[in-house]
Amino acid sequence: MPGRSFLDANVLVYTDDAGSPEKQAHAVDLVARCRRNHDGAVSTQVLQEYFVAATRKLGVDPALARRKVELFGQLDLVAPALADVLGAIDLCRLHGFHFWDALVIRAAQQAGCSRLLSEDMQHGRRIDGLEIVNPFLTEKSLPE
């Protein structure tokens, strides 16, 4: 499938979630495909959210979670700047998103992605050429 994919933190967290084995396998495969195809992106915010959720909610050893942050960070990495924060505020005002979700959307747009893979946002919604896709509902999100 053409186009770039932005991975939200919840997708990364599922790579460690043995309590959801189907989602875990799907998330691991998704990250591997994005790495192999060089068409995946994340932001520093997403990496921070992954670390906190993996260590606090799933009990992942912090050293292992740190190593995974290094690996996930090998995808295209977006570091939001002031313009991105302001753009996220505008997305909140115009579309009603929560700020942290809007910042993820803004980062996906800055990375030139056509898909934002997230379980926590509105599946199928489009914002300025970016489609939100829940990768656990459809195979559409998987790069070929």
C-alpha positions in Angstrom: 0.0 0.0 0.0 1.5 3.3 -1.0 1.9 6.1 1.5 3.6 6.6 4.8 2.2 5.5 8.2 2.5 7.3 11.5 2.4 5.0 14.5 0.6 6.2 17.6 1.9 5.2 21.1 -0.9 2.7 21.6 0.3 0.7 18.6 3.8 0.6 20.1 2.6 -0.4 23.5 0.8 -3.4 22.0 4.2 -4.8 21.0 4.6 -5.6 24.7 1.1 -6.6 25.6 1.1 -10.3 26.1 -2.4 -10.0 27.5 -3.6 -9.2 24.0 -1.7 -11.8 21.9 -3.5 -11.1 18.6 -3.0 -7.3 18.9 0.6 -7.9 20.1 1.4 -10.0 17.0 -0.3 -7.5 14.7 1.6 -4.6 16.3 4.9 -6.3 16.1 4.3 -7.2 12.4 3.2 -3.6 11.7 6.3 -2.1 13.2 8.5 -4.6 11.4 6.9 -3.8 8.1 7.3 -0.1 8.6 11.0 -0.5 9.4 11.5 -2.8 6.5 9.7 -0.6 4.0 11.2 2.7 5.5 7.7 4.2 5.5 6.9 4.6 9.2 7.2 7.6 11.4 6.8 8.5 15.1 7.3 11.6 17.2 9.2 12.2 20.4 5.8 12.6 22.1 4.8 9.1 21.0 8.1 7.6 22.2 7.6 9.3 25.6 4.0 8.0 25.8 5.2 4.5 24.9 7.8 4.4 27.6 5.4 5.6 30.3 2.6 3.2 29.3 4.9 0.2 28.8 6.7 0.6 32.2 3.7 1.7 34.3 0.8 -0.2 32.8 2.5 -3.3 31.5 5.4 -3.5 33.9 8.0 -3.7 31.1 11.6 -3.4 32.5 12.7 0.2 32.0 16.0 -0.9 30.4 14.0 -3.0 27.8 11.6 -0.1 27.2 14.5 2.2 26.7 16.0 -0.1 24.1 12.7 -0.3 22.3 12.5 3.5 22.3 15.9 3.5 20.6 14.6 1.0 18.0 11.3 2.8 17.4 13.3 6.0 17.1 15.0 4.6 14.0 11.7 5.2 12.1 11.4 8.7 10.8 11.3 10.9 13.9 9.4 14.1 14.3 10.4 16.5 17.0 7.5 19.0 17.4 8.4 22.6 17.5 6.5 25.7 18.4 4.7 25.8 15.1 3.5 22.3 15.7 2.1 23.2 19.1 0.3 26.1 17.6 -1.0 23.9 14.8 -2.2 21.4 17.3 -4.1 24.1 19.2 -5.7 25.1 15.9 -6.8 21.4 15.4 -8.3 21.4 18.8 -10.2 24.6 18.1 -11.3 23.6 14.6 -12.0 19.9 15.0 -12.5 19.3 18.7 -9.6 17.0 19.2 -7.9 16.7 22.6 -4.6 18.6 22.6 -2.3 15.5 22.9 -4.1 13.8 20.0 -4.0 16.9 18.0 -0.2 17.1 18.5 0.1 13.5 17.2 -2.0 14.4 14.2 0.2 17.5 13.6 3.3 15.3 13.8 1.9 12.8 11.3 1.2 15.6 8.9 4.7 17.0 9.4 6.1 13.6 8.6 4.2 13.5 5.3 2.1 10.5 6.3 -1.1 9.6 4.6 -2.2 7.3 7.5 -2.2 7.8 11.3 -2.4 4.3 12.9 -4.1 4.7 16.2 -6.6 2.7 18.3 -7.6 5.7 20.3 -8.9 8.1 17.6 -11.8 8.2 15.2 -11.3 5.4 12.7 -11.9 6.5 9.2 -11.8 10.3 9.9 -9.8 12.4 7.5 -8.0 15.6 8.3 -6.3 17.5 5.5 -5.2 14.3 3.6 -4.4 12.3 6.7 -6.6 9.3 7.4 -7.0 7.9 10.9 -6.9 4.1 10.8 -7.4 1.7 13.6 -4.9 -1.1 12.6 -6.7 -3.6 14.8 -9.9 -3.2 12.8 -8.6 -3.6 9.3 -5.6 -4.9 7.3 -5.7 -1.6 5.3 -3.1 -0.1 7.5 -0.4 -2.7 6.8 2.2 -1.6 4.3 3.0 -4.2 1.6 
